[in-house]
Amino acid sequence: MMNHTIIFDCDGVLVDSEAIYIEVEQQYLSELGLNYDPAEYQTKFIGLPFDDFIAQLAADYQTLGKGAFPADAGDQIIAESKARVATELQPIEGILPLLQQLDANSAVASSSSISNLHWKLELTGLHGHFDPHIYSGEQVDLGKPAPDLFLHAAKHLNVEPENCIVVEDSVNGVRAGVAAGMNVWGFTGGGHADAGLRDRLMNAGAKETFSSFADMGEAHLTFR
């Protein structure tokens, strides 16, 4: 692969957490009367910083005319999600062997909080492959779909944006990578991926998409 640096999103790319989050969130929201088409939900919310996610939910809830959005909604979603992640989280199939062979600089840039990001990478045995290049949306002013996080990662990696490849599973993440002037590859190998995810990522600006890390490696990556 062409002397590029690879910047990976975390949830749904490195670790199979998005399926857990989506299930927890949609169950909780349905109890409040907030129901979304699955594809609409992924397009609208996945990849957003958590505070932006909660703010958008609150705005949607207001349209139902049921009063104020529960003040503890975020806390409830986080508590249930963390409990399940602690016992269920697995790395995405194929990522460990790819990282063990990859001959390229790499980093993580995720909307997760910095503490949760390190925790998830440690749980799945991935932390050592990226440390110290692990970057959180908490470290920038604007989260995805703004380009700030990816540009922050490139600055700390001492590489130009055009020499970076972003691997993303969300529309918001793809838009952020494109806005940063980076090459973006869509990834559809997470447990949350549906039949329409590839088209949504391509429409958002991904150059190409891959359904597995084996296919990605065979197509483009240079190994030691």
C-alpha positions in Angstrom: 0.0 0.0 0.0 1.3 3.4 -1.1 3.2 4.7 2.0 0.0 5.9 3.6 -1.0 6.1 7.3 -4.1 4.3 8.2 -6.5 5.9 10.7 -9.2 3.5 12.0 -12.4 4.3 13.6 -13.0 2.1 16.7 -16.6 1.1 17.2 -17.8 -1.2 14.4 -14.4 -1.2 12.8 -11.9 -2.5 15.3 -14.4 -3.8 17.9 -17.8 -5.1 17.4 -19.6 -2.7 19.7 -22.0 -0.9 17.5 -24.4 -3.8 17.4 -24.5 -3.7 21.2 -25.0 0.0 21.3 -27.8 0.0 18.8 -29.7 -2.7 20.5 -29.5 -1.0 23.9 -30.3 2.4 22.5 -33.3 1.4 20.4 -34.8 -0.7 23.2 -34.6 2.2 25.6 -35.8 4.7 23.0 -38.8 2.6 21.9 -40.0 2.6 25.5 -40.1 6.4 25.2 -42.0 6.3 22.0 -39.0 7.1 19.8 -38.8 4.6 17.0 -36.6 4.9 13.9 -36.1 3.0 10.7 -32.9 1.0 11.2 -31.1 2.5 8.2 -32.2 6.0 9.2 -31.0 5.4 12.7 -27.5 4.4 11.6 -27.2 7.2 9.1 -28.3 9.8 11.6 -26.6 8.7 14.8 -23.7 6.4 14.4 -20.4 8.1 14.7 -21.7 11.2 16.5 -20.1 12.3 19.8 -22.4 11.1 22.6 -23.5 14.6 23.7 -24.5 15.4 20.1 -26.4 12.1 20.0 -28.3 12.9 23.2 -29.1 16.5 22.0 -30.6 15.1 18.7 -32.6 12.6 20.6 -34.0 15.3 22.9 -34.9 17.4 19.8 -36.7 14.4 18.2 -38.5 13.6 21.5 -39.8 17.2 21.8 -41.7 16.7 18.5 -43.7 13.9 20.2 -45.3 16.5 22.6 -44.6 14.3 25.7 -42.7 16.9 27.7 -39.0 17.0 28.5 -36.6 14.3 27.4 -35.6 12.3 30.5 -32.6 14.0 32.1 -31.0 10.6 33.0 -31.4 9.1 29.5 -27.7 9.3 28.7 -26.7 7.8 32.0 -29.1 4.9 31.6 -27.9 4.2 28.0 -24.3 4.4 29.1 -24.8 2.1 32.1 -26.5 -0.7 30.2 -24.1 -0.4 27.2 -21.0 -0.6 29.5 -22.4 -3.6 31.3 -22.9 -5.5 28.1 -19.6 -4.4 26.5 -17.7 -5.6 29.5 -19.0 -9.2 29.0 -19.7 -9.3 25.2 -17.2 -7.2 23.3 -15.1 -8.9 20.7 -12.6 -7.6 18.2 -13.8 -7.5 14.6 -12.9 -10.7 12.9 -9.6 -10.5 11.1 -8.3 -7.2 12.6 -5.7 -8.8 14.9 -3.9 -10.8 12.2 -4.0 -7.8 9.9 -2.4 -5.5 12.5 0.2 -8.1 13.3 1.3 -8.1 9.7 0.6 -4.5 8.7 3.6 -2.5 7.5 2.1 1.0 7.8 1.7 3.6 10.5 -1.7 3.4 12.1 -3.9 5.2 14.6 -7.4 5.2 16.1 -9.7 8.2 15.9 -13.0 7.6 17.6 -16.0 9.6 19.0 -15.8 7.5 22.2 -14.6 9.2 25.3 -10.8 8.7 25.8 -11.3 6.5 28.9 -13.9 4.2 27.1 -11.7 4.1 24.0 -8.7 2.9 25.9 -10.9 0.4 27.9 -12.4 -1.1 24.8 -9.0 -1.5 23.0 -7.6 -3.1 26.2 -10.5 -5.5 26.5 -10.0 -6.8 23.0 -6.2 -7.0 23.0 -5.8 -4.1 20.4 -4.4 -1.4 22.6 -0.7 -2.1 22.1 -1.0 -2.0 18.4 -2.0 1.7 18.5 -0.7 3.3 21.7 0.1 6.2 21.9 -1.8 7.1 18.7 -5.3 6.8 20.2 -7.4 9.9 19.7 -10.8 10.8 21.0 -13.5 13.3 20.0 -13.1 14.7 23.5 -9.7 16.2 22.3 -11.2 18.5 19.6 -13.8 21.2 19.5 -16.1 19.6 16.9 -16.7 15.9 16.6 -17.6 13.9 13.5 -18.9 14.7 10.9 -16.6 17.7 11.2 -13.0 16.9 10.2 -11.3 18.1 13.4 -10.6 14.6 14.9 -9.0 13.2 11.9 -6.9 16.3 11.4 -5.9 16.2 15.0 -4.7 12.6 14.5 -2.7 13.5 11.4 -1.0 16.4 13.1 0.2 14.1 15.9 1.3 11.5 13.4 3.2 14.2 11.6 1.6 13.3 8.2 -0.3 15.3 5.7 -4.1 14.5 5.4 -3.8 13.5 1.8 -1.4 10.7 2.9 -3.9 9.3 5.3 -6.5 6.5 4.7 -9.5 6.5 7.0 -11.4 3.3 7.7 -15.0 4.0 8.7 -18.3 2.2 9.2 -20.6 5.2 9.5 -21.9 8.0 7.3 -20.8 10.6 9.8 -17.3 9.2 10.0 -17.0 9.0 6.2 -18.1 12.6 5.9 -15.5 13.6 8.5 -12.7 11.8 6.6 -13.7 13.4 3.3 -13.9 16.8 4.9 -10.4 16.3 6.3 -9.1 15.7 2.7 -8.3 12.1 3.4 -8.9 8.9 1.4 -11.8 7.0 3.0 -12.5 3.3 2.9 -15.9 2.1 4.1 -16.0 -1.0 6.3 -19.2 -3.2 6.4 -17.9 -6.1 8.4 -19.4 -5.1 11.8 -22.3 -6.9 13.4 -24.5 -3.9 12.9 -24.0 -3.7 9.1 -27.1 -4.1 7.0 -27.6 -4.6 3.3 -27.7 -0.9 2.5 -24.6 0.2 4.5 -22.2 -0.1 1.5 -24.4 2.2 -0.6 -24.8 4.7 2.2 -21.0 4.9 2.8 -20.3 5.2 -0.9 -22.9 8.0 -1.2 -21.2 9.8 1.7 -17.9 9.8 -0.1 -16.1 6.5 0.6 -13.7 5.6 -2.3 -14.5 1.9 -1.9 -15.8 -0.5 0.7 -14.8 -3.8 2.2 -16.8 -6.4 4.0 -13.8 -8.0 5.7 -10.2 -7.2 6.7 -9.1 -10.2 4.7 -10.5 -8.5 1.5 -9.0 -5.2 2.5 -5.6 -6.7 3.0 -5.6 -8.6 -0.2 -6.7 -5.6 -2.2 -4.5 -2.9 -0.9 -2.3 -3.4 2.2 1.4 -4.0 2.2 2.7 -6.5 4.7 6.1 -7.1 6.2 
